[in-house]
């Protein structure tokens, strides 16, 4: 099968500073200031054309960071990402300009993707119709609710017909009717053999929609395999994790991150 995404040993490091002074000193002096934080460490996986892969993991596990790297929005610190085709990221307000209207955002996004004025004119009505924003399409995006932003982002992304669709919690906001309509559109993409990455806390959506699961835990790959193999393990882990006290959760995280540091 043809590979659509190949991620090899991706690491993403951020610097955490306790104040602005530390940040400035780290830039202008040879001495190292700030604390290294690894959002991802040596993450590898492959997606074949037509795969639908769910990213799971508790908050802070690096799901959105990895999604943004695959979409080309955030650069990796080390490792490589090969994407075969155009990737579109759908996340709440991702890539939207708050001061512009919804209509202006549609036109700007399409221009950036290489569409000409005639193509934009033809696409715009269907995008607006799918978004169900009505008269709000000419209001500034900063006045939108998170659900409205998600609608607009989803409508633009599916209308440009990308080869790879990355949905990051975009269906967790807004009403159920729009979420179902969006899932129906994703099913259509699935039938057409498009590759999709689905980030969600909804285990139910993962079970019904995805074929493979990448389980991230504090920036590392915990497991990767079929839905039938990985989801039961994750559900068992979640049940245990939710029973932990705050102190136990903090300790679990610290120990996991120490193991991560040891592997670098």
C-alpha positions in Angstrom: 0.0 0.0 0.0 1.1 3.6 -0.7 2.2 5.5 2.4 0.5 8.9 3.0 2.2 9.8 6.3 5.6 8.6 7.6 6.7 10.0 11.0 10.2 9.0 12.1 11.6 9.8 15.6 9.8 13.1 16.0 10.9 15.1 19.0 9.5 18.5 20.0 11.2 20.5 22.7 10.0 23.7 24.2 11.6 26.0 26.7 9.7 26.9 29.8 10.7 30.2 31.5 9.7 31.4 35.0 9.7 35.1 33.8 10.4 37.4 30.9 13.9 38.2 32.1 14.9 34.5 31.8 13.5 34.4 28.3 15.6 37.5 27.2 18.8 36.2 28.9 18.5 32.9 27.1 18.4 34.7 23.8 21.3 37.1 24.4 23.7 35.2 26.7 25.7 32.0 26.1 24.4 30.6 29.4 21.4 28.3 29.2 18.2 29.6 30.9 14.8 28.0 31.3 13.7 24.5 31.6 13.5 22.0 28.7 10.1 20.5 28.2 9.6 17.7 25.7 6.1 17.7 24.2 7.0 14.7 22.0 9.9 12.2 22.2 11.0 9.9 19.4 7.5 9.4 18.0 7.2 7.2 15.0 4.3 5.8 13.0 3.1 5.3 9.4 -0.2 5.8 7.8 -1.2 4.1 4.5 -3.4 5.8 2.0 -7.0 5.5 3.2 -6.1 4.9 6.8 -8.2 6.5 9.5 -6.1 6.8 12.6 -7.3 8.0 16.0 -4.9 9.8 18.4 -5.7 9.1 22.0 -4.2 10.0 25.3 -4.9 12.0 28.4 -4.4 15.8 28.4 -0.8 16.8 27.8 0.2 13.7 25.9 1.1 15.6 22.7 -1.8 14.8 20.5 -2.3 18.3 19.2 1.4 19.0 19.0 1.8 15.9 16.7 -1.3 17.0 14.6 0.2 20.5 14.1 3.6 19.0 13.1 2.0 16.7 10.5 -0.1 19.6 9.2 3.1 21.7 8.8 2.0 24.4 11.3 4.6 23.7 14.0 8.2 22.6 13.1 9.7 19.5 14.8 12.9 19.9 16.9 14.3 16.7 15.4 13.1 13.7 13.3 11.3 13.7 10.0 7.8 13.9 8.7 6.9 12.9 5.1 3.4 13.8 3.9 2.2 12.5 0.6 -0.4 15.1 -0.5 -2.1 18.2 0.8 -2.9 18.1 4.6 -5.7 20.2 6.2 -6.0 20.7 9.9 -9.4 21.2 11.4 -9.2 22.6 15.0 -11.2 25.2 16.8 -10.2 28.6 15.3 -7.1 27.0 13.7 -5.8 29.5 11.1 -8.7 31.9 11.4 -8.0 35.6 11.7 -10.1 37.0 14.6 -10.4 40.6 13.2 -11.7 39.4 9.8 -15.2 38.3 9.0 -16.1 34.7 8.3 -16.4 35.5 4.6 -13.0 37.3 4.5 -11.5 34.3 6.3 -12.8 31.9 3.6 -11.4 34.1 0.8 -8.0 34.5 2.6 -7.7 30.8 3.3 -8.5 29.8 -0.3 -6.1 32.4 -1.7 -3.3 31.0 0.5 -4.1 27.5 -0.8 -3.7 28.7 -4.4 -7.3 29.1 -5.5 -8.0 31.8 -8.0 -10.8 34.4 -7.7 -13.2 32.5 -10.0 -12.6 29.2 -8.0 -13.2 31.1 -4.8 -16.4 32.6 -6.1 -17.7 29.2 -7.0 -16.7 27.5 -3.7 -17.8 30.3 -1.3 -21.6 29.6 -1.4 -21.2 25.9 -0.6 -18.7 26.6 2.3 -21.1 29.2 3.8 -24.1 26.8 3.4 -22.2 23.9 5.1 -21.1 26.1 8.0 -24.7 27.1 8.8 -23.5 30.5 10.0 -26.1 32.5 8.1 -25.9 36.2 8.6 -23.0 35.7 11.0 -20.7 35.0 8.0 -20.1 38.8 7.7 -19.4 39.3 11.4 -15.8 39.3 12.7 -14.6 35.9 13.9 -13.7 37.3 17.3 -17.4 37.5 18.0 -18.0 33.8 17.2 -18.5 31.1 19.8 -16.1 28.2 19.8 -18.7 26.1 18.0 -19.1 28.7 15.2 -15.4 28.8 14.7 -15.3 25.1 14.5 -18.1 25.1 11.9 -16.3 27.6 9.7 -13.0 25.8 9.9 -14.5 22.4 9.1 -16.5 23.9 6.2 -13.5 25.4 4.6 -11.2 22.4 5.1 -13.6 19.8 3.7 -14.5 22.0 0.8 -10.9 22.3 -0.5 -10.9 18.5 -0.8 -7.5 17.7 0.9 -5.7 14.4 0.5 -5.1 14.2 4.3 -7.7 15.5 6.8 -6.6 16.1 10.5 -9.5 16.7 12.8 -8.4 17.9 16.3 -11.3 18.0 18.7 -13.3 20.1 16.2 -16.4 18.0 16.7 -16.4 18.3 20.5 -17.9 21.8 20.4 -21.2 23.0 19.0 -24.5 21.1 18.5 -24.9 17.3 17.8 -26.7 17.9 14.5 -23.6 19.6 13.0 -21.3 17.0 14.5 -23.3 14.3 12.8 -23.3 16.1 9.5 -19.5 16.5 9.8 -19.1 12.8 10.6 -21.2 12.0 7.5 -18.8 14.1 5.4 -15.9 12.3 7.0 -17.6 8.9 6.0 -17.8 10.2 2.5 -14.1 11.0 2.6 -13.4 7.5 4.0 -15.3 5.9 1.0 -13.1 8.0 -1.3 -10.0 6.5 0.2 -8.7 9.7 1.9 -6.3 9.5 4.9 -7.7 10.9 8.1 -6.3 11.7 11.6 -8.9 12.0 14.3 -8.1 13.5 17.7 -10.9 13.2 20.2 -11.7 12.3 23.8 -14.8 10.4 22.6 -14.0 6.7 22.8 -17.4 6.0 21.1 -16.4 8.1 18.0 -13.0 6.4 17.9 -14.7 2.9 17.9 -17.2 3.7 15.2 -15.0 5.7 12.9 -11.3 4.8 13.2 -9.5 1.7 12.1 -6.1 2.2 13.9 -5.2 4.0 17.1 -2.0 5.8 18.2 -1.9 6.0 22.0 0.4 8.8 23.2 1.4 9.1 26.8 3.3 12.3 27.9 4.9 12.7 24.5 5.8 9.0 23.8 4.1 6.3 21.8 2.4 4.0 24.3 0.8 1.7 21.7 -0.1 1.7 18.0 -2.4 -0.9 16.4 -6.0 -1.7 15.5 -8.9 -0.2 17.3 -9.7 -3.7 18.7 -6.2 -4.1 20.1 -5.5 -0.7 21.6 -8.9 0.8 22.8 -9.5 -1.9 25.4 -6.1 -1.3 26.9 -6.7 2.4 26.9 -10.1 2.0 28.6 -8.5 -0.2 31.3 -5.8 2.5 31.8 -8.4 5.3 32.0 -10.4 3.5 34.6 -7.3 3.1 36.8 -6.1 6.7 36.1 -9.4 8.3 37.0 -9.3 6.6 40.4 -5.9 8.1 41.2 -5.6 11.1 43.6 -4.0 14.3 42.3 -0.8 13.4 44.1 -0.8 9.9 42.5 -1.4 11.4 39.0 1.4 13.9 39.5 3.7 11.1 40.6 2.7 9.0 37.6 3.4 11.9 35.3 6.8 12.7 36.9 7.9 9.0 36.6 6.8 8.8 33.0 8.7 12.0 32.1 11.8 10.8 33.9 11.8 7.7 31.7 11.4 10.0 28.7 14.5 12.1 29.7 16.5 8.9 30.2 15.9 7.8 26.6 17.1 11.1 25.1 
